[in-house]
Amino acid sequence: MKRIHKWLATSIMAVAIPSALALDIKPVDNIVAVVNDDVITKQELDLVTNQMRSQLPKGKSVDAADLEQQALAQLIRKDLLVQAAKRANIRLSNADVNEAIEQFAAQRHMTAKELIQRIAKEGISENQLRRTMTENLLAQKIEQSEVMGKSQVSDAEIDDAIARAQQEGRPLPPPITAYSYHVQHILLKNDNDITRKLIEQIAQQARSGASFEQLARQYSQDGSAQNGGDLGWIIDGETVPPFEAAVKSLQPGQISMPVRTQFGWHVIRLIDVRSNDTPAERQRNGMRAVLVQEKRELLLQNFLKQLEDQAYINVRPQD
């Protein structure tokens, strides 16, 4: 039986805790949409619609039917993303979920224990909360998988965008200071006992002085394996958060312990770091950030369209 867990989606994080998790699916006539093998209920739709209304700027009114349609679109999107993450075998550890609960509680000036105690008073179990957080994380990770690795912007694209803006008299984006990292990595795509044992052995060999290039060619399942795992120069924000955090924790020449992302297990070697802090570089960084964001939005839009085209979605008429 489906329960209301959509309130923790990134776009609707502020929905009230008690109302969201306490609602159960009711009779069939309360179902407003079917998304493959999942359902969206009227209670769920009302909850998100009301939350969106509460977030409108003071004094601004929106047509009720339009707002409800936006809420329904958000819920369908969330279901499609979670289902896609499960098909992609994206897995989460207990530590992942624990961290998400702690962050969610901290945003509300509570500890995780206080949050769990609060929702327990409303008859909501910790297991329900954990399932909700799991769905939210799955949606985030499938978005990152589809977008982060495909949104790099070339120097030529930056040059063209700056030239067009100058020719058309448009202001350039605000300049940004950023860092570039020359990185190698070894990737094992599966997440099981055999993989974890192997990636630990690879990390130990690499950290003990074995040739990183040779290990990458021998073991890595990434396309960069033939180049000794060399990813070239990556910029702040170009990789998924766990990978970027690991890179930033290293000094040039250092090799990481195994790092898990939704792509699998990595061993990372930082070759060099450079600051892009001249006026020209800072201007290019600003344009890069704009182009990367535009590309990510387009990639996500196309991915969602693909999911919608391949899904069975039945929106039921409401009285």
C-alpha positions as CSV (number, residue, x, y, z in Angstrom):
1,M,0.0,0.0,0.0
2,K,1.4,3.3,-1.0
3,R,2.1,6.0,1.5
4,I,2.7,9.7,1.0
5,H,6.4,10.2,0.8
6,K,6.8,12.8,-2.0
7,W,7.0,15.8,0.4
8,L,10.8,15.3,0.8
9,A,11.4,15.8,-2.9
10,T,14.0,18.6,-3.5
11,S,11.4,21.0,-4.9
12,I,8.9,20.5,-2.0
13,M,11.2,20.0,1.0
14,A,9.3,22.3,3.2
15,V,6.0,20.3,3.3
16,A,4.8,19.7,6.9
17,I,6.1,16.5,8.4
18,P,2.9,15.2,10.1
19,S,0.5,15.7,7.1
20,A,2.8,14.1,4.6
21,L,3.8,10.8,6.0
22,A,0.6,10.1,7.9
23,L,-1.6,9.8,4.8
24,D,-2.4,6.4,3.4
25,I,-3.9,5.6,0.1
26,K,-7.7,5.6,0.3
27,P,-10.3,4.0,-2.0
28,V,-9.7,3.8,-5.7
29,D,-11.6,6.9,-6.5
30,N,-8.9,8.9,-4.6
31,I,-6.3,8.0,-7.2
32,V,-5.6,11.0,-9.5
33,A,-2.8,9.4,-11.6
34,V,-1.2,6.1,-12.4
35,V,2.5,6.2,-13.2
36,N,3.6,2.7,-14.4
37,D,3.1,0.6,-11.3
38,D,2.8,3.5,-8.9
39,V,-0.2,5.7,-8.0
40,I,-0.6,9.3,-7.0
41,T,-3.5,10.0,-4.6
42,K,-5.8,13.0,-4.2
43,Q,-4.5,13.5,-0.7
44,E,-0.9,13.6,-2.0
45,L,-1.8,16.1,-4.7
46,D,-3.7,18.3,-2.3
47,L,-0.7,18.3,0.1
48,V,1.7,19.4,-2.6
49,T,-0.7,21.9,-4.1
50,N,-1.2,23.6,-0.7
51,Q,2.5,23.7,0.0
52,M,3.2,25.3,-3.4
53,R,0.4,27.9,-2.6
54,S,2.0,28.6,0.8
55,Q,5.3,29.4,-1.0
56,L,3.9,32.0,-3.4
57,P,5.0,35.6,-2.8
58,K,2.7,37.5,-0.5
59,G,-0.1,39.1,-2.5
60,K,0.4,36.9,-5.5
61,S,-2.6,34.8,-6.7
62,V,-2.5,31.8,-9.1
63,D,-5.3,30.0,-10.7
64,A,-6.1,27.0,-8.6
65,A,-6.4,24.6,-11.5
66,D,-3.0,25.7,-12.9
67,L,-1.4,25.3,-9.5
68,E,-2.8,21.8,-9.1
69,Q,-1.5,20.9,-12.6
70,Q,2.0,22.0,-11.6
71,A,1.8,20.0,-8.4
72,L,0.7,16.9,-10.3
73,A,3.6,17.4,-12.8
74,Q,6.0,17.5,-9.9
75,L,4.7,14.3,-8.4
76,I,4.8,12.5,-11.8
77,R,8.3,13.6,-12.3
78,K,9.4,12.3,-8.9
79,D,7.8,8.9,-9.5
80,L,9.5,8.6,-12.9
81,L,12.9,9.5,-11.5
82,V,12.6,7.1,-8.6
83,Q,11.5,4.3,-10.9
84,A,14.4,5.1,-13.3
85,A,16.9,5.0,-10.4
86,K,15.7,1.5,-9.4
87,R,15.9,0.2,-13.0
88,A,19.5,1.6,-13.1
89,N,20.3,-0.4,-9.9
90,I,21.3,2.7,-8.0
91,R,21.9,1.7,-4.5
92,L,22.0,3.6,-1.2
93,S,23.8,2.6,2.0
94,N,22.3,3.2,5.5
95,A,25.0,5.9,5.9
96,D,23.6,7.7,2.9
97,V,20.1,7.7,4.4
98,N,21.3,8.7,7.8
99,E,23.2,11.6,6.4
100,A,20.1,12.8,4.5
101,I,18.0,12.6,7.7
102,E,20.6,14.5,9.7
103,Q,20.8,17.3,7.0
104,F,17.0,17.5,6.8
105,A,16.7,17.8,10.6
106,A,19.5,20.4,10.7
107,Q,17.6,22.6,8.2
108,R,14.8,22.6,10.7
109,H,17.1,23.3,13.7
110,M,16.7,19.8,15.1
111,T,18.8,16.8,15.6
112,A,17.9,13.6,13.8
113,K,16.8,12.1,17.1
114,E,14.5,15.1,17.8
115,L,13.1,14.8,14.3
116,I,12.3,11.2,14.8
117,Q,10.7,11.9,18.2
118,R,8.6,14.6,16.7
119,I,7.2,12.5,13.9
120,A,6.6,9.6,16.2
121,K,4.1,11.7,18.1
122,E,2.1,11.9,14.9
123,G,2.2,8.1,14.5
124,I,5.0,8.2,11.8
125,S,7.7,5.6,12.2
126,E,11.4,6.0,11.6
127,N,11.1,3.4,8.8
128,Q,8.6,5.5,7.0
129,L,10.9,8.5,7.2
130,R,13.8,6.4,5.9
131,R,11.8,5.2,2.9
132,T,10.9,8.8,2.1
133,M,14.5,9.9,2.3
134,T,15.5,6.9,0.2
135,E,13.1,7.9,-2.6
136,N,14.4,11.5,-2.5
137,L,18.0,10.4,-2.7
138,L,17.3,8.0,-5.6
139,A,15.7,10.8,-7.6
140,Q,18.7,13.1,-6.9
141,K,21.2,10.4,-7.9
142,I,19.5,9.5,-11.2
143,E,19.4,13.2,-12.1
144,Q,23.1,13.5,-11.4
145,S,23.9,10.3,-13.3
146,E,22.1,11.6,-16.4
147,V,23.3,15.2,-16.2
148,M,26.6,15.7,-14.3
149,G,28.8,13.6,-16.6
150,K,27.4,15.1,-19.8
151,S,27.3,18.8,-19.1
152,Q,30.9,19.7,-19.7
153,V,31.4,22.9,-21.7
154,S,34.3,23.4,-24.1
155,D,36.6,26.4,-24.3
156,A,35.2,27.0,-27.9
157,E,31.6,27.1,-26.5
158,I,32.7,29.7,-23.9
159,D,34.5,31.8,-26.5
160,D,31.5,31.7,-28.8
161,A,29.1,32.7,-26.0
162,I,31.2,35.6,-24.9
163,A,31.6,36.8,-28.5
164,R,27.8,36.6,-29.1
165,A,27.0,38.5,-25.9
166,Q,29.5,41.3,-26.8
167,Q,28.2,41.6,-30.4
168,E,24.6,41.8,-29.2
169,G,25.4,44.2,-26.4
170,R,24.3,41.9,-23.7
171,P,26.0,42.0,-20.2
172,L,28.3,39.1,-19.5
173,P,27.6,36.9,-16.4
174,P,29.2,37.9,-13.2
175,P,32.9,36.7,-12.9
176,I,33.6,33.7,-10.7
177,T,36.8,32.4,-9.1
178,A,37.1,28.7,-9.7
179,Y,39.6,25.9,-9.5
180,S,40.6,23.2,-12.1
181,Y,41.8,19.8,-11.1
182,H,43.8,17.4,-13.2
183,V,42.5,14.0,-12.2
184,Q,42.9,10.3,-12.9
185,H,40.5,7.6,-11.6
186,I,39.8,3.9,-11.7
187,L,36.1,2.9,-11.7
188,L,34.5,-0.4,-10.9
189,K,30.8,-0.2,-11.8
190,N,29.2,-2.8,-9.6
191,D,28.6,-2.6,-5.9
192,N,28.9,-5.9,-4.2
193,D,31.3,-7.8,-1.9
194,I,33.6,-8.8,-4.7
195,T,33.8,-5.3,-6.1
196,R,34.4,-3.7,-2.7
197,K,37.2,-6.1,-1.9
198,L,38.8,-5.6,-5.3
199,I,38.6,-1.8,-5.1
200,E,40.2,-1.8,-1.7
201,Q,43.1,-4.0,-3.1
202,I,43.5,-1.6,-6.1
203,A,43.6,1.4,-3.8
204,Q,46.2,-0.2,-1.5
205,Q,48.4,-1.1,-4.5
206,A,48.1,2.5,-5.9
207,R,48.8,4.1,-2.6
208,S,51.8,1.8,-2.1
209,G,53.5,3.0,-5.3
210,A,52.1,0.8,-8.1
211,S,51.6,2.5,-11.5
212,F,48.2,4.2,-11.4
213,E,48.1,4.2,-15.2
214,Q,48.8,0.5,-15.4
215,L,46.2,-0.3,-12.7
216,A,43.6,1.9,-14.6
217,R,44.3,0.1,-17.9
218,Q,44.0,-3.3,-16.1
219,Y,40.9,-2.7,-13.9
220,S,39.0,0.4,-14.7
221,Q,35.6,0.0,-16.4
222,D,35.5,3.7,-17.4
223,G,36.1,5.0,-20.9
224,S,39.2,6.7,-19.6
225,A,40.9,3.4,-18.9
226,Q,42.8,3.3,-22.1
227,N,44.4,6.7,-21.2
228,G,45.5,5.4,-17.8
229,G,42.4,6.8,-16.1
230,D,43.2,10.4,-17.1
231,L,40.0,12.6,-17.0
232,G,42.0,15.7,-17.9
233,W,41.1,19.0,-16.2
234,I,37.7,19.2,-14.4
235,I,36.2,22.3,-13.0
236,D,34.3,22.9,-9.8
237,G,30.8,21.6,-10.1
238,E,31.4,19.3,-13.1
239,T,31.3,16.0,-11.1
240,V,28.9,14.4,-8.6
241,P,29.3,15.6,-5.0
242,P,31.1,12.6,-3.5
243,F,33.7,12.5,-6.3
244,E,34.3,16.3,-6.1
245,A,34.6,16.1,-2.3
246,A,37.2,13.4,-2.6
247,V,39.2,15.3,-5.2
248,K,39.2,18.5,-3.0
249,S,40.4,16.5,0.0
250,L,43.6,15.5,-1.9
251,Q,46.9,17.2,-2.4
252,P,48.6,16.9,-5.8
253,G,50.2,13.4,-6.1
254,Q,47.9,11.9,-3.5
255,I,45.6,8.9,-4.1
256,S,42.2,8.5,-2.4
257,M,40.7,5.6,-0.5
258,P,37.8,4.0,-2.4
259,V,35.0,6.5,-3.1
260,R,31.4,5.4,-3.8
261,T,29.1,7.3,-6.2
262,Q,26.0,6.2,-8.1
263,F,28.4,5.2,-10.9
264,G,30.2,2.6,-8.7
265,W,33.5,2.6,-6.8
266,H,36.4,5.0,-7.6
267,V,40.0,5.3,-6.7
268,I,41.1,8.9,-7.5
269,R,44.5,10.4,-8.1
270,L,44.9,14.2,-8.1
271,I,47.7,15.3,-10.4
272,D,47.6,19.1,-10.2
273,V,45.4,22.0,-9.2
274,R,45.3,25.5,-10.7
275,S,43.4,28.6,-9.8
276,N,41.5,30.3,-12.6
277,D,41.7,33.8,-11.0
278,T,42.9,36.3,-13.6
279,P,40.2,38.8,-14.7
280,A,39.9,37.0,-18.1
281,E,39.7,33.5,-16.4
282,R,37.1,34.7,-13.9
283,Q,35.0,36.1,-16.7
284,R,35.2,32.8,-18.5
285,N,34.3,30.9,-15.3
286,G,31.2,33.0,-15.0
287,M,30.2,32.2,-18.6
288,R,31.0,28.5,-18.1
289,A,28.7,28.4,-15.1
290,V,25.8,29.8,-17.1
291,L,26.4,27.4,-20.0
292,V,26.8,24.4,-17.8
293,Q,23.5,25.2,-16.0
294,E,21.7,25.7,-19.4
295,K,23.1,22.4,-20.6
296,R,22.1,20.5,-17.5
297,E,18.6,21.9,-17.7
298,L,18.3,20.7,-21.3
299,L,19.7,17.3,-20.5
300,L,17.3,16.8,-17.6
301,Q,14.4,18.0,-19.7
302,N,15.2,15.6,-22.4
303,F,15.7,12.7,-19.9
304,L,12.3,13.4,-18.3
305,K,10.7,13.6,-21.8
306,Q,12.2,10.2,-22.6
307,L,10.9,8.7,-19.3
308,E,7.5,10.1,-20.0
309,D,7.4,8.8,-23.5
310,Q,8.3,5.3,-22.3
311,A,6.0,5.3,-19.3
312,Y,2.4,4.4,-18.8
313,I,0.9,7.6,-17.3
314,N,-2.9,7.8,-16.8
315,V,-4.2,11.1,-15.3
316,R,-7.7,10.5,-14.1
317,P,-10.3,13.3,-14.6
318,Q,-11.4,15.0,-11.3
319,D,-14.8,16.2,-10.5
